[in-house]
Every structure is written in C-alpha cells, then in structure tokens.
Amino acid sequence: MGRYGAQFGPDITFLGVDRCDLDDPASYAGVDIVILGAPFDGGTSHRPGTRFGPQAIRMTDYLPHDGSRPSLALRTDGLQDLRVLDAGDVEMYSGDIETALPALEAAVTKVVAAGAIPIVLGGDHSIAFPDAKGCANVIGQGRVSMIHFDAHADTGDIEFGSLWGHG
C-alpha cells in the first residue's frame, strides 16, 4: 500500500481491531473482513473534507471499553465470531484522481483475492466505482453485491464534466 496506518490523524484502528499490512498477505490470510480507509475527496464537487472520514469513523467508538461489542438485537459479538483486521488508509492524493482510484481498486482486489470481505471507509463519491471494480476483478463482473451507506447511491450520471464527481 505504500503507507502503514493513518494518512490523516493518529494511527488507530476500527473498533480497536488488530492491524494488517496489505503488502504482507500472510498478515491477513484467513481473515473474514479487512477494513480499508479511502481518505479521498478529489471527486468532491462542492465541499471538501471527506478525506478525513476514515479517521473520524475510526475515532468514533461509542461502544463499551471492556472489549465487548454486543449486537443489541442479536445479543452476539460479531468481533468474537469473525476475524476482522484494519489495513489502515490506502495512499491516495486528493489532487490526483488518476492514481488515487486505481490504488483503491488494487487494495480492494488484494483483500477479495485473499478471500476476505472489504469494508471501505470513505471518502467521497468517487470511491464507489473502484470498490466495486476491485471486487469484480476477483469474483467476476455482474457478481458483486455492495452495501453502501451514503445520502445517495453515488452512481448518477456525469455531472460537472466528470464521471467521478458528485455521485
């Protein structure tokens, strides 16, 4: 990945899970989920700042500090049942969309090729495409399912002269 840990802010992991290094496949072999930060806002058409999203998400831990993270509905702890690691932030430069998005695609491809599910913390509208493409590189086009938390689907028509901006 070129970097280890956080690109913007302190080096903390999502929900305090262990760190892995995408350049060392042995560090995430056999895991269920790998968290990736996509600190990018080069496709933002109005208000920048989403590059700080991955660290803000990682820093927002409202759960008990005794290490338990029970589901209120299921009364189970997903982190006990699944092996989850955090690979830190993908190295992405906001002014360089031509290299940033392929870097994210490559990181997602590595995770899926290892048999894990990527969870990508963004980032702006433009990161949805390289996320899906990275999965499709391994499992095949037309076979990708995505859970996407956003105000809208980030799959709209070309606006402001760019496919990658504004969603």
Kinemage of the C-alpha trace (Angstrom):
@kinemage 1
@onewidth
@group {chain A} dominant
@subgroup {mainchain}
@vectorlist {calphas} color= white
{ca met a 1} P 0.000 0.000 0.000
{ca gly a 2} L 2.919 2.324 0.416
{ca arg a 3} L 1.749 3.553 3.834
{ca tyr a 4} L 1.043 1.828 7.075
{ca gly a 5} L -1.711 3.171 9.266
{ca ala a 6} L -3.419 6.517 9.022
{ca gln a 7} L -2.835 9.064 6.293
{ca phe a 8} L -4.603 11.844 8.206
{ca gly a 9} L -4.551 11.817 12.004
{ca pro a 10} L -3.491 9.361 14.693
{ca asp a 11} L -2.920 5.707 13.874
{ca ile a 12} L -5.902 3.962 15.433
{ca thr a 13} L -7.864 1.003 14.121
{ca phe a 14} L -11.581 0.490 13.572
{ca leu a 15} L -13.124 -0.636 16.887
{ca gly a 16} L -9.619 -1.395 18.170
{ca val a 17} L -9.137 -4.460 15.949
{ca asp a 18} L -5.630 -5.607 15.053
{ca arg a 19} L -3.668 -4.083 12.180
{ca cys a 20} L -2.661 -5.897 8.995
{ca asp a 21} L -0.399 -4.884 6.108
{ca leu a 22} L -1.734 -5.356 2.568
{ca asp a 23} L 1.839 -5.680 1.306
{ca asp a 24} L 2.207 -8.788 3.522
{ca pro a 25} L -0.510 -11.306 2.540
{ca ala a 26} L 0.405 -13.522 5.497
{ca ser a 27} L -0.767 -10.740 7.845
{ca tyr a 28} L -4.372 -11.104 6.637
{ca ala a 29} L -4.501 -14.719 5.445
{ca gly a 30} L -7.684 -16.444 6.558
{ca val a 31} L -9.448 -13.338 7.879
{ca asp a 32} L -13.117 -12.644 7.263
{ca ile a 33} L -13.098 -8.849 6.908
{ca val a 34} L -10.433 -6.232 6.167
{ca ile a 35} L -11.137 -2.566 6.884
{ca leu a 36} L -9.642 -0.109 4.359
{ca gly a 37} L -9.585 3.665 4.684
{ca ala a 38} L -10.119 5.662 1.484
{ca pro a 39} L -9.129 9.213 2.513
{ca phe a 40} L -10.058 10.901 -0.740
{ca asp a 41} L -12.081 13.962 -1.709
{ca gly a 42} L -10.657 14.701 -5.160
{ca gly a 43} L -14.027 13.920 -6.756
{ca thr a 44} L -15.961 16.258 -4.484
{ca ser a 45} L -17.850 18.882 -6.428
{ca his a 46} L -18.830 21.204 -3.593
{ca arg a 47} L -17.357 20.857 -0.119
{ca pro a 48} L -14.025 19.086 0.522
{ca gly a 49} L -13.138 17.337 3.754
{ca thr a 50} L -14.313 13.770 3.212
{ca arg a 51} L -10.658 12.708 3.150
{ca phe a 52} L -10.861 12.938 6.938
{ca gly a 53} L -13.779 10.478 7.014
{ca pro a 54} L -11.872 7.226 7.622
{ca gln a 55} L -10.119 8.588 10.702
{ca ala a 56} L -13.300 10.219 12.007
{ca ile a 57} L -15.086 6.866 11.732
{ca arg a 58} L -12.237 5.054 13.474
{ca met a 59} L -12.160 7.630 16.269
{ca thr a 60} L -15.910 7.373 16.918
{ca asp a 61} L -16.089 4.376 19.216
{ca tyr a 62} L -19.231 4.639 21.302
{ca leu a 63} L -19.068 1.020 22.437
{ca pro a 64} L -18.121 -0.276 25.891
{ca his a 65} L -14.436 -0.155 26.705
{ca asp a 66} L -14.448 -3.617 28.252
{ca gly a 67} L -13.785 -5.109 24.819
{ca ser a 68} L -17.322 -6.386 24.240
{ca arg a 69} L -19.333 -5.212 21.287
{ca pro a 70} L -22.686 -6.977 21.537
{ca ser a 71} L -25.404 -6.596 18.955
{ca leu a 72} L -28.394 -5.165 20.773
{ca ala a 73} L -30.780 -7.183 18.598
{ca leu a 74} L -28.893 -10.480 18.393
{ca arg a 75} L -27.020 -10.326 21.706
{ca thr a 76} L -23.885 -11.604 19.996
{ca asp a 77} L -20.474 -10.056 19.442
{ca gly a 78} L -19.549 -10.024 15.756
{ca leu a 79} L -15.894 -9.444 16.576
{ca gln a 80} L -15.884 -12.719 18.505
{ca asp a 81} L -17.411 -14.637 15.587
{ca leu a 82} L -15.489 -13.001 12.730
{ca arg a 83} L -11.795 -12.213 12.309
{ca val a 84} L -11.616 -8.514 11.429
{ca leu a 85} L -8.407 -6.590 10.723
{ca asp a 86} L -7.715 -2.970 9.749
{ca ala a 87} L -5.212 -2.309 6.950
{ca gly a 88} L -5.145 1.445 7.539
{ca asp a 89} L -5.549 4.031 4.817
{ca val a 90} L -4.837 3.442 1.154
{ca glu a 91} L -2.352 6.048 -0.058
{ca met a 92} L -4.496 8.478 -2.055
{ca tyr a 93} L -3.676 12.063 -3.014
{ca ser a 94} L -6.682 14.347 -3.379
{ca gly a 95} L -5.246 16.201 -6.346
{ca asp a 96} L -4.531 13.053 -8.364
{ca ile a 97} L -7.681 11.104 -9.169
{ca glu a 98} L -5.906 9.180 -11.961
{ca thr a 99} L -3.654 7.369 -9.465
{ca ala a 100} L -5.839 7.513 -6.341
{ca leu a 101} L -8.742 5.453 -7.653
{ca pro a 102} L -6.562 2.686 -9.175
{ca ala a 103} L -4.702 2.478 -5.835
{ca leu a 104} L -8.006 1.857 -4.051
{ca glu a 105} L -9.063 -0.675 -6.685
{ca ala a 106} L -5.768 -2.551 -6.222
{ca ala a 107} L -6.188 -2.617 -2.428
{ca val a 108} L -9.748 -3.954 -2.679
{ca thr a 109} L -8.586 -6.552 -5.226
{ca lys a 110} L -5.921 -7.808 -2.777
{ca val a 111} L -8.462 -8.163 0.013
{ca val a 112} L -11.004 -10.044 -2.118
{ca ala a 113} L -8.310 -12.259 -3.665
{ca ala a 114} L -7.361 -13.304 -0.119
{ca gly a 115} L -10.952 -14.423 0.468
{ca ala a 116} L -11.913 -11.568 2.783
{ca ile a 117} L -14.723 -9.040 2.577
{ca pro a 118} L -13.515 -5.439 2.214
{ca ile a 119} L -15.177 -2.708 4.240
{ca val a 120} L -14.098 0.640 2.811
{ca leu a 121} L -14.369 3.796 4.911
{ca gly a 122} L -14.514 6.885 2.712
{ca gly a 123} L -14.095 9.247 1.230
{ca asp a 124} L -16.105 10.995 -1.459
{ca his a 125} L -18.497 9.934 -4.220
{ca ser a 126} L -15.771 8.647 -6.497
{ca ile a 127} L -14.682 5.703 -4.332
{ca ala a 128} L -17.747 3.515 -5.031
{ca phe a 129} L -16.556 2.578 -8.534
{ca pro a 130} L -13.032 1.347 -7.648
{ca asp a 131} L -14.521 -0.560 -4.695
{ca ala a 132} L -16.908 -2.448 -6.986
{ca lys a 133} L -14.290 -2.870 -9.710
{ca gly a 134} L -11.763 -4.293 -7.235
{ca cys a 135} L -14.319 -6.923 -6.191
{ca ala a 136} L -15.260 -7.687 -9.806
{ca asn a 137} L -11.592 -8.197 -10.695
{ca val a 138} L -11.672 -11.311 -8.496
{ca ile a 139} L -15.226 -12.652 -8.425
{ca gly a 140} L -16.346 -11.563 -11.881
{ca gln a 141} L -18.342 -8.757 -13.409
{ca gly a 142} L -22.042 -8.899 -12.574
{ca arg a 143} L -21.439 -10.921 -9.397
{ca val a 144} L -20.713 -8.037 -6.999
{ca ser a 145} L -23.093 -7.048 -4.220
{ca met a 146} L -22.471 -3.902 -2.222
{ca ile a 147} L -23.800 -2.427 0.988
{ca his a 148} L -23.407 1.331 0.621
{ca phe a 149} L -24.054 3.839 3.423
{ca asp a 150} L -24.467 7.328 1.965
{ca ala a 151} L -27.030 10.026 1.341
{ca his a 152} L -27.386 8.706 -2.216
{ca ala a 153} L -26.051 5.833 -4.321
{ca asp a 154} L -23.061 7.634 -5.914
{ca thr a 155} L -23.954 6.093 -9.265
{ca gly a 156} L -25.552 9.038 -11.027
{ca asp a 157} L -24.991 10.477 -14.466
{ca ile a 158} L -21.999 12.589 -15.426
{ca glu a 159} L -22.194 15.992 -13.772
{ca phe a 160} L -19.780 18.896 -13.941
{ca gly a 161} L -17.982 17.126 -16.818
{ca ser a 162} L -16.715 14.168 -14.783
{ca leu a 163} L -17.911 10.625 -14.154
{ca trp a 164} L -16.013 10.620 -10.845
{ca gly a 165} L -17.510 13.674 -9.192
{ca his a 166} L -20.638 14.421 -7.223
{ca gly a 167} L -22.277 10.974 -7.494
